[in-house]
């Protein structure tokens, strides 16, 4: 399992040889995504309607999906800033 500690906001910069590889990072991101999709497939309407501190579970999941898309848009802008074509 990959530790997030070195990547937490405010942590000291890592030497290049102390970071994880892109392959390791992608694998670490893939596992929770796969588990989340399995759980969502089995959730009932009542579970999604459960009230949390700031809205229902469904509303929180919707926000998280929007938030992820927001960061994907930021990556698209960064691609253009470094001279690459847009991804679309």
DSSP file (Angstrom, degrees, kcal/mol; ACC not computed):
  #  RESIDUE AA STRUCTURE BP1 BP2  ACC     N-H-->O    O-->H-N    N-H-->O    O-->H-N    TCO  KAPPA ALPHA  PHI   PSI    X-CA   Y-CA   Z-CA
    1    1 A X              0   0    0      0, 0.0     2,-0.4     0, 0.0    27,-0.0   0.000 360.0 360.0 360.0 140.2    0.0    0.0    0.0
    2    2 A X        -     0   0    0     22,-0.1     2,-0.4    23,-0.1    18,-0.0  -0.693 360.0-133.2 -85.8 130.7    1.2    3.5   -0.9
    3    3 A X        -     0   0    0     -2,-0.4     3,-0.3     1,-0.1     4,-0.1  -0.685   8.6-159.3 -84.3 135.6    1.5    5.9    2.0
    4    4 A X    >   +     0   0    0     -2,-0.4     3,-2.2     1,-0.2     4,-0.5   0.570  68.8  98.4 -86.5 -10.2    0.1    9.4    1.4
    5    5 A X  G >  S+     0   0    0      1,-0.3     3,-1.2     2,-0.2    -1,-0.2   0.844  79.0  51.7 -50.8 -44.7    2.2   11.0    4.2
    6    6 A X  G 3  S+     0   0    0     -3,-0.3    -1,-0.3     1,-0.2    -2,-0.1   0.676 111.4  49.6 -68.4 -12.4    4.9   12.4    2.0
    7    7 A X  G <  S+     0   0    0     -3,-2.2    -1,-0.2    -4,-0.1    -2,-0.2   0.365  80.1 120.5-108.0   3.5    2.3   14.0   -0.2
    8    8 A X  S X  S-     0   0    0     -3,-1.2     3,-2.4    -4,-0.5    -3,-0.0  -0.444  79.3 -88.4 -71.3 142.2    0.2   15.8    2.5
    9    9 A X  T 3  S+     0   0    0      1,-0.3    -1,-0.1    -2,-0.1     3,-0.1  -0.223 114.9  21.2 -50.5 129.9    0.0   19.6    2.2
   10   10 A X  T 3  S+     0   0    0      1,-0.3    -1,-0.3    -3,-0.1     3,-0.1   0.331  90.2 132.8  92.4  -6.6    2.9   21.2    4.0
   11   11 A X    <   -     0   0    0     -3,-2.4    -1,-0.3     1,-0.1     3,-0.1  -0.358  65.6 -91.7 -74.0 160.1    5.2   18.2    4.0
   12   12 A X        -     0   0    0      1,-0.1    -1,-0.1    -3,-0.1     2,-0.0  -0.351  49.2 -91.9 -70.7 151.6    8.8   18.6    2.9
   13   13 A X        -     0   0    0      1,-0.1     2,-0.3    -3,-0.1    -1,-0.1  -0.333  42.0-129.1 -62.8 142.6    9.7   18.1   -0.7
   14   14 A X        -     0   0    0     -8,-0.1     2,-0.2    -3,-0.1    -1,-0.1  -0.676  16.5-114.1 -92.1 146.9   10.8   14.6   -1.6
   15   15 A X    >>  -     0   0    0     -2,-0.3     3,-2.4     1,-0.1     4,-0.6  -0.547  36.2-111.0 -70.4 148.2   14.0   13.7   -3.5
   16   16 A X  G >4 S+     0   0    0      1,-0.3     3,-0.8    -2,-0.2    -1,-0.1   0.827 117.6  54.1 -53.7 -36.2   13.1   12.2   -6.9
   17   17 A X  G 34 S+     0   0    0      1,-0.2    -1,-0.3     0, 0.0    -2,-0.0   0.538 102.6  58.8 -79.5  -4.6   14.3    8.8   -5.9
   18   18 A X  G <4 S+     0   0    0     -3,-2.4    -1,-0.2     2,-0.1    -2,-0.2   0.552  90.2  87.1 -98.4 -10.3   12.0    8.7   -2.8
   19   19 A X  S << S-     0   0    0     -3,-0.8     2,-0.3    -4,-0.6    -4,-0.0  -0.180  82.7-102.2 -79.8 177.6    8.7    9.2   -4.7
   20   20 A X        -     0   0    0      1,-0.1    -1,-0.1     2,-0.0     2,-0.1  -0.666  36.7-105.1 -98.9 159.4    6.6    6.5   -6.2
   21   21 A X     >  -     0   0    0     -2,-0.3     4,-2.4     1,-0.1     5,-0.2  -0.355  28.0-111.6 -78.2 162.4    6.5    5.6   -9.8
   22   22 A X  H  > S+     0   0    0      1,-0.2     4,-2.8     2,-0.2     5,-0.2   0.881 119.9  55.4 -60.1 -38.6    3.6    6.6  -12.1
   23   23 A X  H  > S+     0   0    0      2,-0.2     4,-2.0     1,-0.2    -1,-0.2   0.914 109.0  46.5 -61.0 -43.6    2.7    2.9  -12.3
   24   24 A X  H  > S+     0   0    0      2,-0.2     4,-2.3     1,-0.2    -2,-0.2   0.902 112.8  50.3 -65.4 -41.2    2.5    2.6   -8.5
   25   25 A X  H  X S+     0   0    0     -4,-2.4     4,-1.8     2,-0.2    -2,-0.2   0.931 110.7  48.2 -63.3 -46.4    0.4    5.8   -8.3
   26   26 A X  H  X S+     0   0    0     -4,-2.8     4,-1.9     1,-0.2    -1,-0.2   0.885 111.7  50.1 -63.0 -38.7   -2.1    4.7  -10.9
   27   27 A X  H  X S+     0   0    0     -4,-2.0     4,-1.7    -5,-0.2    -1,-0.2   0.898 109.3  51.8 -65.5 -39.7   -2.5    1.3   -9.2
   28   28 A X  H  X S+     0   0    0     -4,-2.3     4,-0.7     1,-0.2    -1,-0.2   0.836 112.9  45.5 -66.3 -32.3   -3.1    3.0   -5.9
   29   29 A X  H  X S+     0   0    0     -4,-1.8     4,-1.1    -5,-0.2    -1,-0.2   0.809 109.0  56.4 -78.2 -30.7   -5.8    5.2   -7.5
   30   30 A X  H  X S+     0   0    0     -4,-1.9     4,-2.5    -5,-0.2     5,-0.2   0.886  97.5  61.0 -70.3 -40.9   -7.4    2.3   -9.3
   31   31 A X  H  X S+     0   0    0     -4,-1.7     4,-2.2     1,-0.2     5,-0.2   0.928 107.1  41.7 -59.2 -52.2   -8.1    0.1   -6.3
   32   32 A X  H  X S+     0   0    0     -4,-0.7     4,-2.8     1,-0.2    -1,-0.2   0.882 113.5  55.0 -64.7 -34.7  -10.4    2.5   -4.3
   33   33 A X  H  X S+     0   0    0     -4,-1.1     4,-2.2     2,-0.2    -1,-0.2   0.929 109.2  47.0 -62.0 -45.1  -12.2    3.4   -7.6
   34   34 A X  H  X S+     0   0    0     -4,-2.5     4,-1.8     1,-0.2    -1,-0.2   0.920 113.8  47.9 -62.1 -45.2  -13.0   -0.2   -8.3
   35   35 A X  H  X S+     0   0    0     -4,-2.2     4,-2.1    -5,-0.2    -2,-0.2   0.905 110.3  52.2 -63.6 -41.4  -14.2   -0.8   -4.7
   36   36 A X  H  X S+     0   0    0     -4,-2.8     4,-2.8     1,-0.2     5,-0.2   0.915 108.0  50.8 -61.3 -44.2  -16.3    2.3   -4.8
   37   37 A X  H  X S+     0   0    0     -4,-2.2     4,-1.8     1,-0.2    -1,-0.2   0.886 109.2  51.3 -62.8 -38.2  -18.0    1.2   -8.0
   38   38 A X  H  X S+     0   0    0     -4,-1.8     4,-0.7     2,-0.2    -1,-0.2   0.917 112.4  46.2 -63.7 -42.7  -18.8   -2.2   -6.6
   39   39 A X  H >X S+     0   0    0     -4,-2.1     3,-1.1     1,-0.2     4,-0.7   0.923 110.4  52.4 -66.5 -44.4  -20.4   -0.6   -3.5
   40   40 A X  H >< S+     0   0    0     -4,-2.8     3,-0.8     1,-0.3    -1,-0.2   0.854 102.5  60.3 -61.4 -34.5  -22.4    1.9   -5.5
   41   41 A X  H 3< S+     0   0    0     -4,-1.8    -1,-0.3     1,-0.2    -2,-0.2   0.764 110.2  41.6 -63.6 -24.6  -23.8   -0.9   -7.6
   42   42 A X  H << S+     0   0    0     -3,-1.1    -1,-0.2    -4,-0.7    -2,-0.2   0.467  88.9 112.8-103.2  -2.4  -25.3   -2.5   -4.5
   43   43 A X    <<  -     0   0    0     -3,-0.8     2,-0.1    -4,-0.7    -3,-0.0  -0.459  57.8-137.5 -77.1 142.4  -26.6    0.6   -2.7
   44   44 A X     >  -     0   0    0     -2,-0.2     4,-2.0     1,-0.1     5,-0.2  -0.451  25.4-108.1 -89.6 167.0  -30.4    1.1   -2.3
   45   45 A X  H  > S+     0   0    0      1,-0.2     4,-1.6     2,-0.2    13,-0.1   0.879 121.1  55.6 -59.5 -38.8  -32.3    4.4   -2.8
   46   46 A X  H  4 S+     0   0    0      1,-0.2     4,-0.4     2,-0.2    -1,-0.2   0.895 106.6  49.2 -64.0 -40.2  -32.7    4.6    0.9
   47   47 A X  H >4 S+     0   0    0      1,-0.2     3,-1.1     2,-0.2    10,-0.3   0.911 111.4  49.0 -65.4 -41.4  -29.0    4.3    1.5
   48   48 A X  H 3< S+     0   0    0     -4,-2.0    10,-2.6     1,-0.2    11,-0.3   0.780 108.8  54.4 -68.2 -25.7  -28.3    7.1   -1.0
   49   49 A X  T 3< S+     0   0    0     -4,-1.6    -1,-0.2     8,-0.2    -2,-0.2   0.486  78.6 127.7 -86.1  -3.3  -30.9    9.3    0.6
   50   50 A X    <   -     0   0    0     -3,-1.1     7,-1.8    -4,-0.4     2,-0.3  -0.305  63.4-120.3 -57.9 131.8  -29.3    9.0    4.1
   51   51 A X  E     -A   56   0A   0      5,-0.2     5,-0.2     6,-0.1     2,-0.2  -0.591  34.0-179.1 -78.7 132.1  -28.8   12.4    5.6
   52   52 A X  E >   -A   55   0A   0      3,-3.1     3,-0.9    -2,-0.3     5,-0.0  -0.486  49.5 -79.0-112.7-172.4  -25.2   13.4    6.4
   53   53 A X  T 3  S+     0   0    0      1,-0.3     2,-0.1    -2,-0.2     3,-0.1   0.851 128.2  25.9 -60.8 -34.8  -23.8   16.6    8.0
   54   54 A X  T 3  S-     0   0    0      1,-0.3    -1,-0.3     2,-0.0     2,-0.2  -0.484 130.2 -49.2-131.5  64.8  -24.0   18.4    4.7
   55   55 A X  E <  S-A   52   0A   0     -3,-0.9    -3,-3.1    -2,-0.1    -1,-0.3  -0.476  84.4 -39.0 105.1-175.5  -26.7   16.8    2.6
   56   56 A X  E  >  -A   51   0A   0     -5,-0.2     4,-2.2    -2,-0.2    -5,-0.2  -0.345  54.6-108.7 -81.9 166.5  -27.6   13.3    1.6
   57   57 A X  H  > S+     0   0    0     -7,-1.8     4,-2.5   -10,-0.3     5,-0.2   0.901 121.8  54.0 -60.3 -40.7  -25.0   10.7    0.6
   58   58 A X  H  > S+     0   0    0    -10,-2.6     4,-2.3     1,-0.2    -1,-0.2   0.904 108.2  49.5 -61.1 -41.1  -26.2   11.0   -3.0
   59   59 A X  H  > S+     0   0    0    -11,-0.3     4,-2.2     2,-0.2    -1,-0.2   0.885 110.7  49.7 -65.7 -38.2  -25.5   14.7   -2.9
   60   60 A X  H  X S+     0   0    0     -4,-2.2     4,-2.4     2,-0.2    -2,-0.2   0.902 110.9  48.9 -66.6 -40.9  -22.1   14.2   -1.4
   61   61 A X  H  X S+     0   0    0     -4,-2.5     4,-2.2     2,-0.2    -2,-0.2   0.892 110.3  52.0 -64.5 -39.1  -21.2   11.6   -4.1
   62   62 A X  H  X S+     0   0    0     -4,-2.3     4,-2.3     2,-0.2    -2,-0.2   0.913 109.9  48.8 -62.9 -42.4  -22.4   14.0   -6.8
   63   63 A X  H  X S+     0   0    0     -4,-2.2     4,-3.2     1,-0.2    -2,-0.2   0.923 109.4  52.1 -62.8 -43.9  -20.2   16.8   -5.3
   64   64 A X  H  X S+     0   0    0     -4,-2.4     4,-2.2     1,-0.2    -1,-0.2   0.892 109.9  49.0 -61.8 -38.9  -17.2   14.4   -5.3
   65   65 A X  H  X S+     0   0    0     -4,-2.2     4,-2.0     2,-0.2    -1,-0.2   0.921 113.3  47.0 -65.5 -43.3  -17.8   13.5   -9.0
   66   66 A X  H  X S+     0   0    0     -4,-2.3     4,-2.2     1,-0.2    -2,-0.2   0.925 111.4  51.9 -61.5 -44.3  -18.1   17.3   -9.9
   67   67 A X  H  X S+     0   0    0     -4,-3.2     4,-1.8     1,-0.2    -2,-0.2   0.891 108.5  50.2 -62.4 -40.9  -14.9   18.0   -7.8
   68   68 A X  H  X S+     0   0    0     -4,-2.2     4,-1.8     1,-0.2    -1,-0.2   0.912 110.2  50.8 -63.2 -42.3  -12.9   15.3   -9.6
   69   69 A X  H  X S+     0   0    0     -4,-2.0     4,-2.1     1,-0.2    -2,-0.2   0.869 105.0  57.6 -62.0 -37.2  -14.1   16.7  -13.0
   70   70 A X  H  X S+     0   0    0     -4,-2.2     4,-1.8     1,-0.2    -1,-0.2   0.925 107.6  46.6 -58.3 -46.3  -13.0   20.2  -11.9
   71   71 A X  H  X S+     0   0    0     -4,-1.8     4,-2.1     1,-0.2    -1,-0.2   0.844 107.5  56.6 -68.0 -32.8   -9.4   18.9  -11.3
   72   72 A X  H  X S+     0   0    0     -4,-1.8     4,-1.8     1,-0.2    -1,-0.2   0.908 106.3  51.4 -62.9 -40.4   -9.5   17.1  -14.7
   73   73 A X  H  X S+     0   0    0     -4,-2.1     4,-1.9     1,-0.2    -2,-0.2   0.889 106.7  53.6 -61.6 -39.6  -10.3   20.5  -16.2
   74   74 A X  H  X S+     0   0    0     -4,-1.8     4,-2.4     1,-0.2    -1,-0.2   0.900 106.4  52.4 -61.7 -40.3   -7.3   22.0  -14.4
   75   75 A X  H  X S+     0   0    0     -4,-2.1     4,-2.2     1,-0.2    -1,-0.2   0.883 105.8  54.9 -63.7 -36.8   -5.1   19.3  -15.8
   76   76 A X  H  X S+     0   0    0     -4,-1.8     4,-1.6     2,-0.2    -1,-0.2   0.908 108.7  47.9 -61.5 -41.7   -6.4   20.2  -19.3
   77   77 A X  H  X S+     0   0    0     -4,-1.9     4,-2.2     1,-0.2    -2,-0.2   0.905 109.7  52.7 -65.1 -40.7   -5.3   23.8  -18.7
   78   78 A X  H  X S+     0   0    0     -4,-2.4     4,-1.5     1,-0.2    -2,-0.2   0.878 104.1  57.0 -63.2 -36.7   -1.9   22.7  -17.5
   79   79 A X  H  <>S+     0   0    0     -4,-2.2     5,-2.7     1,-0.2     3,-0.3   0.932 109.3  45.6 -57.2 -45.7   -1.4   20.7  -20.7
   80   80 A X  H ><5S+     0   0    0     -4,-1.6     3,-1.6     1,-0.2    -2,-0.2   0.870 107.0  58.3 -67.7 -36.6   -2.0   23.8  -22.7
   81   81 A X  H 3<5S+     0   0    0     -4,-2.2    -1,-0.2     1,-0.3    -2,-0.2   0.814 107.0  48.0 -63.1 -29.5    0.4   25.9  -20.5
   82   82 A X  T 3<5S-     0   0    0     -4,-1.5    -1,-0.3    -3,-0.3    -2,-0.2   0.292 127.1 -99.3 -95.5  10.5    3.2   23.5  -21.3
   83   83 A X  T < 5S+     0   0    0     -3,-1.6    -3,-0.2     1,-0.3     2,-0.2   0.545  79.5 131.3  91.4   6.9    2.5   23.5  -25.0
   84   84 A X      < -     0   0    0     -5,-2.7    -1,-0.3    -6,-0.2     3,-0.1  -0.567  60.5-105.2 -89.1 157.8    0.5   20.3  -25.4
   85   85 A X        -     0   0    0     -2,-0.2    -1,-0.1     1,-0.1    -6,-0.0  -0.378  46.3 -88.0 -72.8 158.9   -2.8   20.1  -27.3
   86   86 A X        -     0   0    0      1,-0.1    -1,-0.1    -2,-0.1    -9,-0.1  -0.285  33.1-121.5 -62.5 155.6   -6.0   19.8  -25.3
   87   87 A X              0   0    0      1,-0.2    -1,-0.1    -3,-0.1    -2,-0.1   0.686 360.0 360.0 -74.7 -17.8   -7.0   16.2  -24.5
   88   88 A X              0   0    0    -12,-0.0    -1,-0.2     0, 0.0    -2,-0.1   0.412 360.0 360.0-101.0 360.0  -10.4   16.6  -26.3
